[in-house]
Structures are given as C-alpha cells and as structure tokens.
Amino acid sequence: MSSQKEIFNPLDPHTIRDPYPVYRQLRETDPVHWHEQLGAWILTRHADCLEALKNSAVFAADFRKVGIPTPGPLLSLQTLDPPDQTPLRHFAVDALRSQDLGALERNAVERAERLLDDLAGRDSIDFVSDYATPFTLGTISDLVGMPPPEKDEQWRQRNDELHRSMDAGLDPNSEEAGLTARQHFSDFVARWLATGPTEGISGYVAANSSKVDYPPNVLYNSLRAFWHAGFEVPARFLGNALTTLLANPDALEQMWSDVDTGVEELVRFSGPVHVVSRVCTEDTTLGGARLRKGDMVVIVLAAANRDPARFDRPEELVMNRAPNPHLGFGRGTHSCLGNIIARIEGRVALTAVLKRYPDLRVNGETHFWENATLRGHSSIPLSLAGAVPVAS
C-alpha cells in the first residue's frame, strides 16, 4: 500500500476546481493507490479502469456479493450485476428503443430556441440555472413521459442531499439524507406510474412491467436513476463544455466542422462523471497491486481519459480526435444507457447557444458544486450585453 494517500483530497476546493494535476500525479507515480480515508483503491490508468469496468464478476457494483447490505432506495439497474441485472437491462434497452429519438431531438431543438428567446434582451444570464438545467430537465422528462416536478424548496433540498450523498465515502454523514432523497424521487416516479401513463418510457414501463420479474421498488428506482441522471449529468456536462470552449476559441471554431466528434472530445476532456465505485468479489491483482476480497475500488474515469498511454496529446482538446476510446460513458454491463440522449442534449444545447451568441463571454467568477463524483459548475455568469445575437 502506498504512503501517498495524503496527496489526494477529493473535496479540497482546489481539487474540485481542477482535479487533473493530482490525477496526473497519481497516474504517473501510484496508479493503483490505497486511499486511507476512503478505504479504497484509486485507479487512474485507462487500462486498469477499463479492466475494472468490464469485469463485473471480480469488480462488482452489487456490494451484497461480499456481504455489504444495499439499502432499498439504492437497489436498481445501477447496483445489480449479471446475471441478476441482465433481464432488467434488456428491458431498459427495449424501452429506450421504443422511443422516437428523432422527435425527441426536434423537440429539444425547439426547447433550446424557446429558452434562448426567453433570455433575449437580458444583459446577463446564469448558464446553469437559466439554460442548461431547464433544457436537460425538460428533455429527459419528455423522453420519460413524466412531467418535471415543481422545483420548490423541498425539491431543491432533496436534490442537494442526493448530490452530497454521492460522496458518502468522504462524508458518511450525508448517506442517510441521500437515501431519503432517493426514496422521495422514487415515490414521485411510483405515483406517476400509478396514473397509467401511455407516453414515453414510463408508458412503456407501465404497459410491460409484468414481463420482467423484479420488485416494484427496483423498477421505480431504476427509472428514477435514469431520469435523474438524464438531467443532472448533461447539465453539468454543458457547463463544463461551454467554459472549456470559451477558453479555447480555436477548438470552438474547429468544432463546427464536425459537432458530433467535437462533443465526443469534450466528454473525454471535461466530462462530469469523474468516478464510479466497485467492490472486489475475490482476491485479485490489478496494475501490480494485490487487492483482497471486499476491498473497495474507485475508478477515476476522468483520469483514465487523459492517460497518455491511451491518448495522443491527452491534455489538449483535439476536436477531430478519432477514434476516441474515452470512458466518459463507462463500459461493460454498467455503461450509460442514456449515452445517446446525452449526446443529443450536448449537440443541440451547445449548437443553439453558441450559434445564437457567437461572441458569448463569461462575466464574473464561475462556481463549482462541492462534489467529487459528479464534477460541474453550479454557476456560470455570462454576459449577453456584448454578444451580438444571430437570428435563428
């Protein structure tokens, strides 16, 4: 075990703002690093991260395999492994394939333009609260076929509690409130399914849930996790991507030749999902380190995505990078089911705002959520006063 554990404090404000230097240091000097506070191995090399993601028999998402209870609100597609997970994942894939994604994209374009129309005439906006979050929340709610919840104080509190609990390994006091928040949102999903929806993914689930043999709470939790990730993760991606592009005007110009490839590079370079966790189901060796059954493993996707052993010029934005084997959407049986939705949201939202306001600029200090798992901005002040809008 390494003596370097003190170099990585994921919740340090400097690390929250820019974690990449410490990721690089770990990857170069201690790529399979024992973190005493977390009680976990930290993986930062692409090859090691990919192995842990793909080998769910040894690196499990279902902690019950080593005798660690999983609280009810956490039981979902995300926390089951094959073979238990397989029928549910197939069901989720079928639900997604049943949707008209072309119509979803057309509606997303209209939503982006409406939001920008509503912001017209203002000197300044907050990109996160005025544009990114309402865009992604509306888009994923359309896909799920479920009205977005009223964003009152209780909603904000529950959402904040869920976010904080993502870092429960660093802040154990956040765990209980996070479970309550997840149950709150799962109950919202359950109440909606009880109305007998006919549209979107919820309509598919309501009509076909008898085809899979899972407890109702697992279905509710899985749909809740898909819906919640479908707006929070893309909203944070949009903030990261926008600030990255505004800081790299040459890359922004290059993106217009192939927006899809550019978005893929932005996922690699500034994707929001920085870590996922697994548990060892048996003694194993990885990257030269000996891991024991029951050891926790933290897979740092964001570090893997800048590994020079896998990427040429990893610290640079290469907007025409191809192939681009980033791990921003995971790999294996827990790869992101909604990756196609995230790509649509990224392409549509960035194109709309940057085409409408080609001279957009940050006006003031940006702020980040205090979250090491899901990195993103809580506030990005933008000046529209000096930006000349282009008619859509």
N, C-alpha and C positions, 0 to 999 in steps of 0.2 A: 504494500500500500504506500501511496505517495505521501511525502511531507509537504506538498504544495497546496494542501487544502485551503489555506488561508487566502490564496490569491483570487479565489472566485467567490464573490458575494453577489449573487444574482439580483438582490433587491437594493444594492447600493445605487444612489441616484445617478452617479457617473456611468455605472454599468447599464442601468435602464436606458439612458440616453444613447450610449454607444457601447454595446457589449462585444463588438467584433475584435478589439485588441486582446481582450482576455481569452476569447475563443481561440484566437490565433496562437497565443502563448500556450494554452493547454494542448492544442493540436500538435504543436511543434515539440513540446517538452514532456507532456504527460497525457497522451491521447485517451488512455483508459484510466481515469483519475478518481480516486476514492475521496468523496466529499463527506467529511465527518458530520456536519450539521444535518445534511440530508440523509445520511446513512445510505448512500447510493453511489454507484459508479457513474461517472460522467463520460459519455462517449462523444468525441468531436471529429473523428476521421470519417470520411464518406464511406469507406469500405466497412468499417465496424458498425456504423449506423445502419447501413443497408442490410448487413447480416442480421442485426437485431430486429429490424422491421420485418424482414421476410421469414424469419424462423420463429413462428409463433409457438411451435412445440417447446422450444427452450426458453424463449423470451416472451412471456405471456402477458396479455392485457387483463386476463381474468385472474386476479390475485387469490381467488378461492382455491386455485390449484396448489397453493402452498399453505393453505390453512388460514389465510387472511380474509375475514368476512368482508363482503361487499354490501354496504348499506342499500336498502331498497331503491332510493332515488338514483343510484348510480348504475343499476342493472339495465343495460341497454346493448344495442348493437356494438357500441364502442368498447364495452367491457366483457364481451363474450369472445371466445376463441373457437375455431373449428375443432370438433365437428358441431358443437353446440350452436355456433354462430351461423353456420352455412345456410340453413333454410331461411333464416331471417335476412341475411344479406341478399340472397336471391330474391326474396320478396321485395326488399327495398329497391333493388335494381329494376325489377319489373314495374314497381310503382313509378319510378323515375322515367322509365322508357315509355310509359303510358301517356306521358305529358307532351304537349305540343311546345317544344322548346323554341321553335321559330316564332310562335305567337308570344311566348314569354319575352324573347329578345325585342320584338316590335313594341310590346308594352313597356319594356324597360327603357327603350329609346324615348318613347313618349313621356314617361315619368321623368327622365333626366331633363328633357326640354321644359316640362312644366315647372320643375323645381327651379331651373335657371330663369325662366320667365318671372317667377315669383320673386326672385332675388334682384331682378333688373331695377336699376335706379338707386340701389344702395351703394354707399361708398366703400363699405367693408362687410365681410361676412366671416363666419367661422365655418371652415370647410367641413369639419366633422359633424357638428350639430345641425348646420343649415342644409347640408347637401349629402355627404357620404352616408350618414346613418339613416335619414329618411328614405334615401334611394334604395339602400340594401334591405331595409326592413320591409318596405313596400314590395320589392321584387320577390323576396323569398316568401312573404305572406301570400302573394298571388300564386306562386307555384304550389305552396302547401294547400291553398284554397281555404285559408283561415284569416279572418280579419285581424289586423295587428292590434294588440292590446292597447288600451288607453295608457299613455305614458305619464301616469300620475306619480306622486311621490312614492307610493308603495312599489310601483313598477321599477322606478329608479333605484330604490333601496335594495330590492331583491336582485336586480341586475348587478349592482355593485357587489353584493355579497357573493353572488355566483362567481364573479370575476376574481375576487380576492381569494376565494377557496381554491382556485386553480393552482395557487402557490402554497397549498396547505402543508406541504413538506417543509417549507421555510417558515410558515406561520400557522402552527397547529390550531391556534385559537379561531381561525377562520373556517375551519372544517364544518362545524355544526350549522352555522348560519348558511353556508353554501349548500348543505343538504336540504335545509328548509326552503331555500330559494329554488332549487331544482324541483322539489316537490310542488312548490307553488306554480311553476310554469307547466309541469306535467299535469297538474289538476286543470289548468286552463285548457290544455290540449284535450284532456278527457271530456271536459264539459262541451267542447266544440264537437268532438266525435259523437257525443250523445245526441246532438241535434240532427244527425243523419246527413252530413254534407254529401253533395254529389259532385263537387268540382275539385280539381287539383289532387294532390297526393293524399290529402285527408279523405277525399271522396273515394279514392281507390282503396285506402285502408279500411274505411267503413264498410265498403262492399265486399272486401275479400279477406278480412282478418281471420275468418273461420278456416282459411286454407293453411294457416300456419299454427302450430301448437305451442304458443307462448302465453304466459300470464299477461293479462291486460296491462299491468304496470310496465312490463318490458316494452310493449308496443308504444304506450304513451311516452315513456322515457326516450325511446329511440326517435320518435317523431319530434319530441321536444328538442332533443340534441341536434337533430338535423336542422330544424327551424332556427334555433338559437345560433348555431354556428353559421348558418346561412346569411345572417346579417352582421353579426359581430366580427367574424373573421374577414369578410370582404371589406367592411367599413374600415377596419384597421389597415388592411392592405392598401386601400385607396389613399389613405393619409400618408402612409409610408411611400407609396409610389409617387404621389404628387410632389412631396417635398424632395424626393430623390431626383425627379425630372427637372424641377425648377432649379435645383443646384447643379444640374448637368445639362445646360441648354443644347449642347451638341447631340447628346443622346436623345433628347426630346425631338429634335429635328430628324434624326435618323429613324425614330420610331414610326413616322408616318409612312415610310416605305413598306412596312410590314408590322401592323399593330399587334397581331396575334403573337408573333415571335418576340416583339418588344415586351409585351405583357409577361410572357414566359420568363424573360430575363429579369424583369422586375420582381417576379415571385422568387427567383433564385437569390437576387441581390438584397431584397428588402422585404421578404415575406414575413407575415406576422407570427406564424406558428413557429416558435423557437424550440420548444422541447415537447417530447411525449415520454411517457414512463412505461416501463415493463418490469416484470419480476422473473428471476431465473427459476425454472422448474427443476433444474438439476445442476450439479457441478459441471462447469464448462470452462473453456479457455477462449478468450477473445482479445486480440491485439497484444498477445504476450502476457496478459494478466489472468490470474486464476480467480474465477467467480464461483461462489458457492450457491447451492440451492437456497432460495429465499432472499438472496441479495436483490436489492432494487437497482434498476438501471435507468438512467436518464439519457435519452437520445437527443443530442443537440442538433436538430435539423439545420439550423441557421449556420452552425459551424461547419457542418458537412458540405453545405452549399458554397463554401468558399475554400474548399480543400484544393490546394494546388496539385495534389496527386490525381485529382479527377477533372479539374477545370484549368484551362489555359487562361492566364491573366484573371485570376479569381476575384481580385479586389477591384476590378474595373467593370463598368457597365459595357457590355458588348451586345448591342441591341439586335444584331443579326446572328447571335450565338446559336449554332445548330451542329450537332444535336445538343440538347441541354438536359442532362440527366439529373436535374435537381431533385431534392426530396421535399420540396415545399408542400406537396400534397400527400406525403407519406409514400409507402409502398406496401405490398403484401395484402393480407386479408383485412387490414385496417386502413388501407389507402382511402383518401377522401372521396366519398360517393358523390359529393356535390361539386367536384372539381370543374365539371363543365359549366355549372352555374356560376361559380366564382370567376371563371374565365370570361363568361358573357358579361357579368357585372363589371369586371375590371375594364374590359374593352369599351363597353358602352359609356360608363360613367366618365372615364378619363377622356375619351374622344369628345364627348359632349362639352365638358367644361373647358378643355384646352382649345377646342376649335372655336367655341363661343368667345373665349377670352385668351387670345394668344399672348397677351402681354401681362398675364396674371403674375402677381408677386406676393410673397409673404410680407406681412406688415406687422412686426412685433415678434414676441417670443413664442415659440411653439412649446407645448407641454405634452408629456407622455403619461399614460396610465402607469401606475406603480404595479406592474405585472411583468414577471419574468417569463411566464409561459406563453402569453399572447401579447407580443410587443406591438404597441401602436400609440398614436397620438390621441390625447384627449381634447386637444385644442390646436387648431391651425388658423390663426388670423390671416385673412387675405384682403388685400386692397383691390377694390374694383375701380377706384377713382381714376387711376392712370391707365387702366386696361381698356382698350377700345373693343367693344363687343362687335362680333361679326354676326350678321343676320344668319339664322339657322334656316 
